[in-house]
Amino acid sequence: MTYTEIFIIGWNLNALMFVINLILAFNVIKSTDVIKVSEEHEKLTQLKEQVDLYYPNRAFETLFSYMIPFVAFYKVGFRILEMWAFLRQNKGATLFDFMVYRYERDIEKAQN
């Protein structure tokens, strides 16, 4: 197996994770009320702005992780595993609750 083939496999796995992220997002949006989604969006926007103060290059980090073979695959795979464990541990929690938890945890880590 050549390095080119390994890189192509890595990029394909990154693309797979991108599609899985889109599917998760569309399922959440489809399953909830429009008014509730807009309220959740407002709260997440405020938290994201706070996180962006501490981590201003997060967009570039995400972009580069999809360009480098296998990085997004492992990064997103770990995040999905973490989300699954959070939702399993906290009965009745939603993806929104997990996102708030992650943002607040990132803010707390940056402040310390």
C-alpha positions in Angstrom: 0.0 0.0 0.0 1.5 3.3 -1.0 1.4 6.6 0.9 -1.1 8.0 -1.7 -3.5 5.1 -1.0 -3.2 5.6 2.8 -3.8 9.4 2.4 -6.9 8.7 0.2 -8.3 6.3 2.8 -7.7 8.9 5.5 -9.5 11.6 3.5 -12.4 9.3 2.8 -12.7 8.6 6.5 -12.7 12.3 7.2 -15.4 12.8 4.6 -17.4 10.0 6.2 -17.2 11.8 9.5 -18.3 15.1 7.9 -21.4 13.3 6.5 -22.1 11.7 9.9 -22.0 15.2 11.5 -24.4 16.5 8.9 -26.8 13.6 9.4 -26.7 14.2 13.2 -27.4 17.9 12.8 -30.3 17.4 10.3 -31.9 14.8 12.6 -31.7 17.1 15.6 -33.2 20.0 13.6 -35.9 17.8 12.1 -36.9 16.3 15.4 -37.4 19.6 17.3 -39.7 22.6 17.1 -38.6 25.6 15.2 -39.1 28.0 18.1 -37.1 25.7 20.4 -34.3 25.4 17.9 -34.1 29.2 17.6 -33.9 29.6 21.4 -31.2 26.9 21.6 -29.3 28.6 18.8 -29.3 31.9 20.7 -27.8 30.3 23.8 -25.2 28.4 21.8 -24.2 31.5 19.9 -23.5 33.3 23.2 -21.5 30.4 24.4 -19.6 30.1 21.1 -18.7 33.8 21.3 -17.2 33.3 24.7 -15.2 30.3 23.5 -14.0 32.2 20.5 -12.5 34.8 22.8 -10.2 32.1 24.3 -9.7 30.0 21.2 -9.8 32.5 18.2 -8.4 30.0 15.7 -10.9 27.1 16.2 -12.3 27.5 12.6 -8.8 27.0 11.2 -8.2 24.1 13.4 -11.4 22.4 12.2 -10.5 23.1 8.6 -7.0 21.7 8.9 -8.3 18.7 10.7 -10.4 17.7 7.7 -7.4 18.3 5.3 -5.0 16.1 7.2 -5.7 12.4 6.7 -7.3 10.6 9.6 -7.3 13.6 12.0 -11.0 14.5 11.7 -11.9 10.8 11.7 -10.4 10.3 15.1 -11.4 13.8 16.4 -15.0 13.4 15.5 -15.1 9.7 16.4 -13.9 10.6 19.9 -16.5 13.4 20.1 -19.3 11.1 19.1 -18.1 8.5 21.7 -18.1 11.3 24.3 -21.5 12.4 23.3 -22.9 8.9 23.4 -21.5 8.4 26.9 -22.9 11.8 28.1 -26.4 11.0 26.7 -26.2 7.5 28.3 -25.1 8.9 31.7 -27.7 11.7 31.7 -31.1 10.2 31.0 -33.3 12.6 29.2 -30.5 14.8 28.0 -30.4 16.1 24.4 -27.7 17.0 21.9 -28.2 20.6 22.9 -27.4 19.7 26.6 -24.2 18.0 25.4 -23.2 21.1 23.4 -23.8 23.4 26.3 -21.8 21.1 28.5 -18.9 21.1 26.1 -18.8 24.8 25.6 -19.0 25.5 29.3 -16.3 23.0 30.0 -14.0 24.6 27.3 -14.7 28.0 28.8 -13.9 26.8 32.3 -10.7 25.1 31.2 -9.6 28.3 29.4 -10.2 30.4 32.4 -8.2 28.2 34.7 
